[in-house]
Amino acid sequence: MAWVYLIVAGLLEVAWAVGLKYTEGFTRLVPSVLTVGAIVASMWLLSLAARTIPIGTAYATWVGIGAFGAAVLGVVLFREPFSAARGLFLALLLVAIVGLRATS
């Protein structure tokens, strides 16, 4: 169950990272409330996962999911530039996340 918590925590990290863009510096109420809620829920689920999963693995996986998801959604939602090199490094990040899971 700890890995489920961690994956959901990582997905919520993606949500709040992308949500920051929509808050416009926390000047918009609804996106701000949703973003803060996602931050709190993400941290709480990370703390639950870290009860079982070593903190180094849990934190690195959490950050990796967040970074990967935010980068992909940045390209899709905000038309951020995408290149072959960026795709390669995102793939390497995904390999690292899977590798941490496989070796835990």
C-alpha positions in Angstrom: 0.0 0.0 0.0 3.0 2.3 0.6 3.8 2.4 -3.1 0.2 3.3 -3.9 0.4 6.2 -1.5 3.7 7.3 -3.0 2.5 7.2 -6.6 -0.6 9.2 -5.7 1.6 11.6 -3.7 3.7 12.0 -6.8 0.7 12.6 -9.0 -0.6 15.2 -6.6 2.9 16.9 -6.7 2.4 17.1 -10.5 -1.0 18.7 -9.9 0.2 21.3 -7.5 3.3 22.1 -9.6 1.1 22.8 -12.6 -1.5 24.4 -10.3 1.0 27.1 -9.3 0.9 28.4 -12.9 -2.9 28.8 -12.6 -2.8 30.6 -9.2 -1.1 33.6 -10.8 1.0 34.2 -7.7 -1.8 33.0 -5.4 -4.0 35.9 -6.6 -6.8 33.6 -7.9 -8.8 32.0 -5.1 -10.0 28.7 -6.5 -6.7 27.6 -8.2 -4.9 28.7 -5.0 -7.1 26.6 -2.7 -6.9 23.6 -5.0 -3.1 24.0 -5.2 -2.6 24.3 -1.5 -4.9 21.3 -1.0 -2.8 19.2 -3.4 0.4 20.3 -1.6 -1.0 19.2 1.8 -2.4 15.9 0.5 0.8 15.1 -1.4 3.0 15.7 1.7 0.7 13.7 3.9 0.7 10.7 1.5 4.5 11.0 1.2 4.7 10.8 5.0 2.5 7.7 5.0 4.7 6.0 2.3 7.9 6.9 4.2 6.7 4.8 7.1 7.5 1.7 5.1 9.7 2.8 2.1 13.2 4.2 2.9 13.1 8.0 2.9 15.8 8.3 0.2 13.8 6.1 -2.1 10.5 7.6 -1.3 11.6 11.2 -1.6 13.5 10.6 -4.8 10.6 8.7 -6.4 8.2 11.5 -5.3 10.3 14.2 -6.7 11.0 12.2 -9.9 7.3 11.6 -10.5 6.6 15.3 -9.9 9.4 16.5 -12.2 8.6 14.1 -15.0 4.9 14.9 -14.9 5.4 18.7 -14.6 7.8 18.7 -17.5 5.5 16.7 -19.7 2.4 18.8 -18.8 4.5 21.9 -19.3 5.0 20.9 -22.9 1.4 19.8 -23.4 -0.5 22.6 -21.5 1.9 25.5 -21.8 3.6 24.8 -25.1 7.0 24.7 -23.5 9.8 23.7 -25.9 10.4 20.0 -26.5 13.6 18.6 -28.0 15.1 15.2 -28.5 17.6 15.9 -25.7 14.7 16.8 -23.3 12.9 13.7 -24.3 16.0 11.6 -23.6 16.5 13.1 -20.1 12.8 12.6 -19.3 13.2 9.0 -20.3 16.3 8.7 -18.1 14.3 10.1 -15.2 11.6 7.6 -15.8 14.2 4.8 -15.9 15.6 6.1 -12.6 12.1 6.1 -10.9 11.4 2.5 -12.1 14.9 1.5 -11.0 14.4 2.8 -7.5 11.2 0.8 -7.3 12.8 -2.3 -8.6 15.7 -2.1 -6.1 13.6 -1.3 -3.0 
